[in-house]
Amino acid sequence: MATILARQLTQSSGEKLDEAAVTPFIDDKSIPGWARGPVAYLNKKGVFKGFDLKDGTFKFGGDQNIINIDAAIVLHRTFAPKK
């Protein structure tokens, strides 16, 4: 999902993905290299915020299944008009 959304957003905006980017998530090393740039981009845009571990850190959770509400939130953050 991250790769598809990030590629769509960068193609329409003309921005470039930093494929070597590092994310702020504690499980950054477990994010595959091909997905790290898109995940970092979407985090910077406020689309992917991660799971709050209640200790000041956030986990991306790429090994977890995305549920309907999470998908709806991500799509809303991506495509809702900005105020």
N, C-alpha and C positions, 0 to 999 in steps of 0.2 A: 504494500500500500504506500509506504514512504517513497519508494523509488518512482512509482507512477505519478503521485501527486507532485513531487519535487520536479520531475521532468516537465510536467504540464505547466507548472508555474514559471519555471525558468524559460521555457520556450515562449510563453506568452509575454514575459517581461523583458526578455533579452539578457537576464542575469546568467552567470555561470556558476556551476556547482564546483565546490572545492572538494575534489575526490580524496584529498589527503586530510580533510578536516577531522578534528577530534571533538567528540560530543562531551557535554558536561555530566553525562550519566555514569553511575558507578559501574555499570556493566558494559562500558564502551568497548572494551577489548573483545567482548563476545558478539558484537555487531559485525557481520561480515564486511570486509573491505569494500565491496561493491555497493553496500547500502549505507556506509558510514557518512559519506558526503551528503546524500539526500536527507538522512536523519538529522545531521547537524544543521542543514539549511532550514528544514522545517522547524527545528527547535528555535533557531534564530528568529524565524518569522512568527513564533508563538503558536504554531499549529500542534507540535508535539511537545508536551511539557513533562511527560514521564509520570511514573507512579511515585507519589510522595511516601518516603519510608519513615516519615515523622522524626527523623534525626538530622534534618538539614540536607539530606541527600535524596536524589531521585534516580529511579531505575527505568531504563527504556522498556525492558521486558519483551524483547524480540522473540523469545522462546515461548511466549504465552499466546494463546488464541485471542483474537480481538472479538469483543462481543458487540452486539448491535448498538448499544448506547455509546460505546467508545468510538465506533465508526461514525455515528451521527455527530458526535462532538467534533471529531477531526474534520469531517466534511463541512460542518458549520463554520469552524474556525478558518477553513480554507476559502470558502466561497461566499460567506455572508458579507453583505456590504459593510464597509468600514465606516464608523461614525466619526 
